Amino acid sequence: MILVALGANLPGSWGAPEASFKAALEQFPTYGLHVEAISPFYRTRAVTPYAQPDFVNAVARISTALAPSALLAQLHRIEAAFGRVREQRWEERTLDLDILDFDGLIQPEGAANQLILPHPRLSDRAFVLVPLADVAPNWCHPVTGVAVSKLLGALTTQDREGVAPLL
């Protein structure tokens, strides 16, 4: 199972973040990515050291014949097509696509490895875990073996309440 997080807190050429998500997901097949499921969209507080607008977040379950590094390259191409500019960490963005899990593959941080799998901070982020549970309710963290339901249960009430369905 391949899980990709979607996030944005700036409007793009397609309008509000949720419109960008829909347009980007429609483009996935062009990049060799096939959407199997998409979570509802959630409004979430920005988790950054800078004051920023709220984010919209979601998680897609996809399939692809691409290797993880090639998938990351395609996701970066999609981001760029949707106006994403990478200038500094934690910046506002029109579209952010992150690989959360790639078929349980474990790739630790290393000098030769720019892609860490599973995503190193997914266990601590309600804005990732809530939509992840929607598309993969039986998912378990590849390193710890902990189920998504238990990871969600370990978060503070305040963290979980910061993730609200987009109406």
C-alpha positions as CSV (number, residue, x, y, z in Angstrom):
1,M,0.0,0.0,0.0
2,I,1.3,3.4,-1.0
3,L,0.1,6.4,1.0
4,V,0.6,10.0,-0.1
5,A,-0.3,13.0,2.1
6,L,-1.7,16.1,0.4
7,G,-1.5,19.6,2.1
8,A,-1.9,23.2,1.1
9,N,-2.6,26.5,2.8
10,L,-2.4,28.9,-0.2
11,P,-4.7,29.1,-3.2
12,G,-3.3,28.2,-6.5
13,S,-4.2,28.6,-10.2
14,W,-7.1,26.2,-9.5
15,G,-8.5,28.2,-6.6
16,A,-8.7,27.1,-3.0
17,P,-6.5,24.2,-1.7
18,E,-9.3,21.7,-2.0
19,A,-9.8,22.6,-5.7
20,S,-6.0,22.2,-6.2
21,F,-6.2,18.7,-4.6
22,K,-9.0,17.6,-6.9
23,A,-7.2,19.0,-10.0
24,A,-3.9,17.4,-8.9
25,L,-5.5,14.0,-8.3
26,E,-7.1,14.1,-11.7
27,Q,-3.6,14.6,-13.1
28,F,-2.0,11.6,-11.2
29,P,-2.6,9.1,-14.0
30,T,-0.6,11.3,-16.4
31,Y,2.3,10.8,-14.0
32,G,1.8,7.0,-13.7
33,L,0.0,7.2,-10.4
34,H,-3.4,5.6,-9.9
35,V,-5.6,6.8,-7.1
36,E,-7.3,3.9,-5.2
37,A,-8.9,6.0,-2.4
38,I,-8.9,9.5,-1.1
39,S,-9.8,10.7,2.4
40,P,-12.1,13.5,3.1
41,F,-10.5,16.9,3.1
42,Y,-9.7,18.4,6.6
43,R,-9.0,21.9,7.8
44,T,-6.1,21.9,10.2
45,R,-4.1,24.4,12.1
46,A,-0.6,25.2,10.7
47,V,2.1,23.3,12.6
48,T,4.9,25.6,11.9
49,P,7.2,28.0,13.8
50,Y,5.6,30.9,11.8
51,A,2.1,32.3,11.8
52,Q,0.3,30.9,8.7
53,P,-3.2,30.3,7.4
54,D,-4.8,27.0,8.2
55,F,-4.0,24.1,6.0
56,V,-6.3,21.7,4.1
57,N,-5.0,18.1,4.4
58,A,-5.9,14.7,3.0
59,V,-4.3,11.3,2.3
60,A,-4.5,9.3,-0.9
61,R,-3.9,5.6,-1.3
62,I,-2.3,5.0,-4.7
63,S,-0.7,2.4,-6.8
64,T,2.2,2.8,-9.2
65,A,4.9,0.8,-11.0
66,L,7.4,3.5,-10.1
67,A,10.2,2.9,-7.5
68,P,10.0,5.2,-4.4
69,S,12.6,7.7,-5.7
70,A,10.9,7.9,-9.0
71,L,7.5,8.4,-7.3
72,L,9.0,11.2,-5.2
73,A,10.3,12.9,-8.4
74,Q,6.8,12.7,-10.0
75,L,5.2,14.2,-6.9
76,H,7.7,17.0,-7.0
77,R,6.8,17.6,-10.7
78,I,3.1,17.7,-9.8
79,E,3.8,20.2,-7.0
80,A,5.8,22.4,-9.4
81,A,3.0,22.2,-12.0
82,F,0.6,23.5,-9.2
83,G,2.8,26.4,-8.3
84,R,4.9,25.0,-5.5
85,V,8.1,26.8,-4.9
86,R,10.6,25.4,-2.4
87,E,12.6,28.3,-0.8
88,Q,12.6,27.6,2.9
89,R,11.4,25.0,5.3
90,W,7.9,25.4,6.8
91,E,6.8,27.9,4.1
92,E,3.2,28.4,3.0
93,R,2.4,26.3,-0.1
94,T,0.0,25.8,-2.9
95,L,0.5,22.0,-2.9
96,D,2.6,19.6,-0.8
97,L,2.7,15.9,-1.6
98,D,4.6,13.6,0.7
99,I,5.1,9.8,0.6
100,L,4.0,8.5,4.0
101,D,4.5,4.8,3.3
102,F,5.6,2.8,0.3
103,D,4.5,-0.8,0.8
104,G,6.0,-1.0,4.2
105,L,9.5,-0.2,2.9
106,I,11.9,1.1,5.6
107,Q,14.5,3.5,4.3
108,P,16.3,5.2,7.2
109,E,18.0,8.6,7.0
110,G,21.4,8.5,5.4
111,A,23.8,10.5,3.3
112,A,22.9,8.7,0.1
113,N,19.2,8.5,0.9
114,Q,17.1,11.6,0.4
115,L,13.8,9.7,0.9
116,I,13.2,8.5,4.4
117,L,10.4,5.9,4.7
118,P,8.1,5.7,6.3
119,H,7.7,9.5,6.6
120,P,9.7,10.3,9.8
121,R,7.0,12.5,11.5
122,L,3.8,10.9,10.5
123,S,3.2,9.2,13.9
124,D,3.1,12.6,15.7
125,R,0.8,14.4,13.3
126,A,-3.0,14.4,13.7
127,F,-3.3,16.1,10.3
128,V,-1.8,13.0,8.7
129,L,-3.1,10.3,11.0
130,V,-6.8,11.3,10.8
131,P,-7.1,11.2,7.0
132,L,-4.7,8.2,6.9
133,A,-7.2,6.2,9.1
134,D,-9.9,7.1,6.6
135,V,-8.2,5.4,3.6
136,A,-6.2,2.7,5.5
137,P,-7.9,1.9,8.8
138,N,-5.9,-1.3,9.3
139,W,-2.5,0.3,8.5
140,C,0.3,-0.3,10.9
141,H,3.6,1.7,11.1
142,P,6.2,-0.3,9.3
143,V,8.9,0.4,12.0
144,T,7.0,0.2,15.2
145,G,4.1,-2.1,14.2
146,V,1.7,0.2,16.0
147,A,-1.8,0.5,14.4
148,V,-3.0,3.9,13.1
149,S,-5.9,3.7,15.7
150,K,-3.4,3.4,18.5
151,L,-1.2,6.2,17.1
152,L,-4.3,8.4,16.9
153,G,-5.3,7.5,20.5
154,A,-1.8,8.5,21.7
155,L,-2.3,12.1,20.5
156,T,-3.6,14.8,22.7
157,T,-7.3,15.8,22.5
158,Q,-6.1,19.3,21.5
159,D,-4.2,17.8,18.5
160,R,-7.1,15.6,17.4
161,E,-9.5,18.6,17.7
162,G,-7.3,20.6,15.5
163,V,-8.4,18.4,12.5
164,A,-11.9,19.3,11.4
165,P,-13.7,17.9,8.3
166,L,-14.0,20.5,5.6
167,L,-17.6,21.2,4.9
